[in-house]
Amino acid sequence: MEEELLSREDGGEEKGWAIVRRWSGCCMGEAFEEARRLGYVAAPMVAVTMSQFLVQVASTMIVGHLGELNLAAAAIAFSLANVTGFSLLMGMASGLETLCGQAYGAEQYQIVGVHAYRAIFSLILVCLPISLVWALMEKFLLLVGQDPLISQEAGKYIVWMIPGLFACAIIQPLMKFLQSQSLTFPMLLSSAATLCLHILLCWFLVFNTALHGIGAALSLSISYWVNALILAVYIRYSASCRATRSPISKEAFRDINKFLRVALPSASMICLEWWSYELLVLLSGLLSNPQLETSVLSICLNSASLLYCIPYGIGCAASTRVSNELGAWNPKGAQLAVRVSMCIAVLDAALISGTLLALRHVLGYAYSNEKEVVDYVDEMVPLICLTLITDNLMGVLSGIARGSGWQHLGAYVNFGAFYLVGIPVAIVLGFPLHLGGKGLWIGIVCGSTTQSILLVLITSFTNWRHQANMARERVFNDRLPLRDQLK
C-alpha cells in the first residue's frame, strides 16, 4: 500500500514538473518571439535615428573648417532650430505612434492614412509661425546680447534652413506612418541615401561655391526634401502600403483636434526633455571658465545624444508593438512587449555604459587634443554612464507611453523631473556649491533618474485591459464614414 502511494506521489510530482517545464518553455518561446519582433523594428530605427543625427553633425563639421566664426554661427543656428522647430515637429508627429499604431493593430487600415494626412497638414500650418520666428532670429540674437558677427551669420544660416523645416513637416508623419506598420527598412534606405547625398552636397556647396557657410544650410534643406520625396514615392508605389494608402479626402482636413489631442502632449513630452539639455549648455556659459565648461559639456551632450539613438530605436519598436497589440485588443501581448523591451533596455544600458567606462581615457581625444579638455572629459565619463543607464530606461518607457496613448502623463513627469528637480539641483550644485560642469550634469542625472522612476511606476501600475479598451474606443470613434471606406 505504501509503495502504491509513493508511486502515485512520484508520478504526480513528475507530472507537475512536466507542466511547469512546458509552461516555462512556452513563456520563453513567446518572449524570444517578441524579442525578435522588437529587434526587427528596433535595429533599422537605431540606424535611421543615427543617420538623421549625423546629417546635422556632418554640416557642423564641414562648416567648422571655414573658421571659428562659421562654426559658432552654425552651432547656434542648429541649436535654436532644434529648440524652436525640429523638436516641436518631431514631438507632434510622435502622436501618430498612438493613432496610426492602434488603428493598424485594429485593422482599420484606411484610418492610418487619414491620420498621416492630418498630421502633415497640421505640421505645415505649425511651420508658418516658426518660419517667421526664424526669419527674425538675427534680431533676436542681437537683442539678447550675442556677438553681432555671429548673430548675422547664424541668422543667415537659419533662414536658409526654412525650406528644410517644411520638408521635416512631411518626413516625420511619413516615418511614423511606416513605423506603425513595422516598415522600417524603407526608412533606413532613405535616411542612409540622404546622409550620403548630404555629405557630398554640403562639401561641394561650402568649398566650391560662393555660398560658403550658407551652403551647409541649403544642402540640409535640399537633403531633407530628397528624403521626403523618397518616402513619398515608396508609399505611393509600394505594395506594402496598399491597404493603408488611402486617397486624400475631406476627412484628412476635418477633426484636426483628434490629432492635436495626442500630438500636443507628445510634443510637450519630448520638448520638455530636449530643452532641458539645451538649457544645460546655456548655463555652462555662465560658469567661471565658460570656454572649457561649454566645450566639455557639448562633448558630453553630443556623445550622450549619439548613444541615445539606440534606446530611442528600441523605444520606437516598443511603441509600435504596444500600440498594435492594444489596437488588436490583446492586452497580454502589449504587456509582454513591455516586459521584453524593458529587459532589452537593461541589457543595452549595461553593455553601453560598461564599454564607455572602459574607453573613458581616450574619449576626449575624439574631440580635442587639449590635455585639459581630455582630462575633464575623463572625469565626466562616469556621470555620462549614469545618464546612459537612465536614458535607456527612459527611452523605452517613453516609447511605451506613446504607444499606449498616455503622453499627457509623460509630459507631467518630464516637467516635474527636469524643471522641478533636475534644473534646480544643477543650478545649486553648479553655482553656489562651485562644482561647475560636474554639478550641472549631476543635476540632469537627478532629473533623468526621477523621470525614469516615475515612468517605471506608471508603467507598473498600468491596467493593460483598460488601455486596450481605450485604444479600441479611440480607433472606432474615428472610423471613416462608409462612403469613404468604399472609395
N, C-alpha and C positions, 0 to 999 in steps of 0.2 A: 504493500500500500504506500509506504514511504517512497519507494523507488518511482512509483507511478506519479506521485505528487511532484517529486523532484524533476522528473522528465517533463511534466507539464509546465512547471515553473521555468525550466531551462528553455523549453520551446517558446513559451510566451515572451521570455526575455529576448531571445533571438529574433522573434517576430517584431518586438518593439524596436530593437536596434535597427532592424531592416527598414522599418517605416521611417525612423529618424534619418538613416543614411539616404533613403530615397527622397525624403523631403529636403534635406540639406543639399543633395545633388541637384535637385530641381531648382532650388533658390540660387545656387551658384551658377547654374546654367542660365537662368534668367538675368542674373547680374552681369555675366560675361556678354550676353547678347545685348543688354542695354549699354554696356561699355563700348561695344562695337558700334552701335548706332550713334552714340555720342562722339566717338572718335571720327566717324565718317563725316560728321558736320564740323567738329572742332578743329581738326588738322588743317583743312583748307581755310577756315575762318582765321586761324592764327596767322597763316601766310598772307591772307588778304589784309588783315589789320596792319601787319608789319610793312607790307608794300605801300599802303596808304600813308603810314607814318614816315617811311623813308622818302616819299616824294617831297615832303617839306624839308626833311633833313638834307637831302641832296641839294635842294635850292639854296639853303643857308650855307652849305659847304662850298658850293661853286661861287656864290656871291662873295664869300669871305676872302677869296683870293684877289678881289679887287681892292681890298684895304679895310681898315678898321671902321671907317665911316659907313661904307656899304654893308658891312657885317652887322654893325649896331642897328642900322636902319631896318635891315631885313629881319633881324631878331625881334625888334619892337613891333614891326608890322605883322609878323606871323603871330606873335603873342596876342596882340589886340584883335587880329582877325579870328583867332581861335576862340577868344573870350566872348567877343560880341557877335560872332556869326556862325562859324562852323560847329561849335559846341551846341549852340541852340538848335541848328538844323538836325544834327545827329541825334540830339535828345528827343526832339519832337518825332522824328522818323521812328525812333525806338518804340513808339506807341503801336506801330504795326506788328511788333513781335507778339503783342496780345491779340490784336484784332485779326490779322491775317493768319497767325498760327492757330488760333482757336477755330476760326472759320474753316481752315483747311482740314483740321482734325475732325470737324463735324461734317466734312464732305460737302460743304456749301461753297463750291469752288468759284462760282460767279461773284460771290461777295468778296473774295480775296482780291480780284482785280479792281472792283469798285473801291475798296479801301485804299489801294495803291494810288488810284486816280485822285481820290480825295486828298491824300497826303501830298501828292505833287502839287496840286492846285493850292493847297493851304500854305505849303512852304514857299512857293513862288511869291505869294502875297506877303509873307513874312520878310522875304528878301528885299522888298521895296523900301521899307523904312531903314533896314540895315545898310543898304547901299547908300542911302542919304547920309547916314552917320559916317560911313567910310569916306565919302566924298569930303566931309568936313573934318577928317581926322587930323590933318596938319594943323588947323587952327586950334583943335582941342589939345594937341601936344604942346603947342606954344603957350596955351593958357595955363597948363599945369607946370610950366617951367622947364620943359625939355630944351635941349640944345637946338638952336634954330636950324643948323645944317642937318642934324639928324631928323628933326621934325619934318623938314622939307622932303628929304629922301624917303622917309617912312610914309609920308602922305602920298607921294607919287606911287610908291610900291603897292600900297593897299588899294589905291584907286584902280590899278591895273589888275587887281585880283577880283574886282566886282563881277566880271563875266564868269569867273570860276565859282563864285558864290551861287549864281543861278544854276550852274551845272550841278553843284552839290545838292541843290534842292530836288534835282531829278535822280541823281545817283543814289542817295540814301534811301528813298522809298523803293526804288527798283531792287536794291540789295536786300532790303527787309522782305520784299515780295518773294524773292528767290530763296532767302534763308528760311522762310516759313514752310517751304516745300522741300527743304533739305537739298536744294540745288546749289551747292556751294562751289563746285568746280568751275562753272562758268565765271563766277566772281573772281576766282583765283586766276584764271587765264586773263581776264580783262585787266585786273589790277597789276599783274606781272608785266603785261604788254604795255600798260600805261606808264609804269615805272621806268622801263627800258626806254620808251619813247621820250619820256620827260628828261631823263639824264642827258640824252643826246641833244634834244631840242634846247634845253636850258644852256648847255655848254656852248652851242652854236650862237644863240641869241646874245649871251653875255659877252663872249670873247670875239665874236666875228661880225657883230653889227654895232651900230652907234647907240643901241638901247642900253647896253651895259647892265646895271642892276635892275632896271625896269624889265629887261628881257627875261629875268628869272620869274617875275610875277606874271608876265604874259605867257611864258611857257607853261606855268602852272595852270592858268585858265584854259589854255588850249588842251592840255593833257586831261583836265577834268571833263571837258566836253567830249574828247575822244572816248574816255571811259564810259560816259553816259550813252554815247552813240553805240558802242559795242554791246552794252547791256540791253539797250532798247531793241537792237537788231536781233539779238539772241531770243529775247522774249517774244518778239513778233513772229519769228520763223521757226522756233524750236518746237518739236512735237511734245517735249516735256511740259510745256506751258499751255498746251492746247485747252485743257479743261479750265484753267484759271485765267486764260487770256480773254477777258470779257471786252466787248466793244465799249467805246466811250459813249455814255448815255447821260441823261439829265440827273440820274441818281448820283453820279460822281460829284455833282455840284450842289446836291441837296444834303441837308442834315450834316453840315460840316462840324457841328457841335459834337456829333458822335465821335469823330476823330479827335477833336480838341479835348474832350473829357479824359482821354487816355494820354494824348500827346503832351499836354501841358505838365501834368505830374511827372511824366517821363523826362521831359526837358529839365524840370526842376531837380529831379533826382541826379541826373548826370552833370548838369551845370554847377550845382552847388558844390559837388566834389571837385570838379575840374577847376573852378575858380579859386578854391582854397589853396591849391598848389601854386597857381599863378600869383596869388597874394603872398605866398611864402617867399617867392623870388623878389617881389617888390619890397617886402620887409627887410630882406638881406641887404638891400641898398642903403639902409639907414644904420647899419652896424658900423663899428669903428674902422674896420678895414673893408670897405664895400667892394673893392675890386676882387680881393681874394675870396670873400664870403660869397659874392654873387657868382663868381666863376665856379667855385666848388659846388654850390647848391644847384647851379644849372647842370653841371656834370652829373650830380646825383639824380636830379629830376629826369634828365634825358635817359640815363641808364634804367631808372625805375619805369619810365614810360615805355621804353622799348620792351622790357621784360614783361610789362603788364599786358602786352598783346597776347601772351599765352593764356592767362586766366580769363581775359576778355573773350577769346575764342571759345574756351570751354564754357563760359557763361552764355554765349550765343547758342551753343549747342544745347545746353540745359534749358534755355528759354524755348527753343524750338520743340524739344521733346516734351517738356511740361505743357506747353500751350496745345500741342497736337493731342496729347492724351486727355487733357481736360476738355477740349472740344469734342473728342470722341466719347465723352463720359466714361473715362477709365481712371478713376481716382487712384487706384492701386498702381497703375502704370506710371502716373505722374509722381507718386511717392517714391517708386523705385528709381525713377530718373533723378530725383533729388538726392537720394542716398548715394547712388553710384557717382554722380557728378561731384558730390562733396568728398567722397573718397579719393577721386582723381585729383581734386584741388589740394588735398592734404599731401598726397604723394608728390605732386608737382612743386608745392611750396618747399618741401624738404629737399628735393633734388636741386632746385634753382638756388635757394639760399645757401645750401652747402657748397655748391660749385662756386658761387660768387665769393663766399667767405674764403675759399681756398685760393682764389685769384686776387685777393684784396691788395697784394703788394704790387701788382702790375696793372691794375685797372686804371690808375691815374695816368699812366704813360700813353694810354689810348687817346687821351685828350690834350695832354700838355707834357712838356719836358722840364717844366719848372719844379724843382725839388719841393718847394714849399707847397705847391698845389698837390703834387703826388702824395706827399706825407699826410696832408689834410684829408684827401680822398681815402687814404688807407684807414684813417681814424673813423671816417664816416661809414665805411662799409658795413660794420655790424648793425648800425642803425638802418641802413638800406635793406639788410637782410630781414630785419623785423618788419619793415614796410612790405617787403615781398610776401612774407607769410600772411599778413593781414590782407594784402591786395589779392592774393589767390582766393582766400575765403570770400572776400567782398565781391570780387569779380563774378564768381559763380553764383553767390547769393543774389546779387543784383540781377543776373540773368533769370534766376528763378522768379524774382519779383516781377520782372517784365513779362515773363511767360504766364504768370498767374493772374496778372492784372491788378496787383496792389502796389503800383508805383507811388501812389499818394502816401502810403506808409513809409516807403523808401525815401521820399522827399523829406518827410518829417525827421526821419532818422539821420539823414545826411546833414540837415540844418543843425540839429542838436549836437551831433557828434563833432562836426568841424567848426561850427561858429559859436557854440556854447562851451565846448570842451577844447578842441584842438587848437584853434587860433588864439584864444586867451592864454592857454598854457604856453604856447610858443612865444607869445609876447613877453610873458613873465620870465620865462627861462632865458630868452634871448637878450633881453634888455636889462631889467632890474637885477637879475642874478648873473648877468655877464657871461652866459655860456655861448653867446654868438650863434653861428650857424648850427652848431650841435643842438642848442636849445630850441631853435626854430624847428629843426627836423624832429626832435623828441616830441614837440607839441603835436605835429602832424601824425606821428606814430600813435600818440594817445588818442587823437581823433579817429584814426582808422581802426584802432583796436576797439574803441567804443562802438563804432559803426558795425564792425563785424559781430560783436557780442549781441547787439540789439537785433541785427538781421537773423542771427542764429536762433535767438529766442522766438522771433516772429515766425520763422520757418518751422521751428519745432512744434509750435502750438497751432499751426495751420490745420484747419479741418478740410481735408482734400475733397471729401464728398461735397461739402458746401461749395468749395471753389469750382468743382465740376458742374454743379447746378447753376452757379452764377455764369460760368462760361457758356453753357447751353442757352441760358436766357439771353445773354449778350448777343450770341450768334443769331438766334431765331427771331429776336426782336428786330434785327436788322436785315431780315431776309427780303430779297427783292420781290416786287410785285410779279405776279405770274406772267404778265405780258413781257417783262424784261428777261425772265428766265427762259422764255421760249425763243428769244432772238437768236 
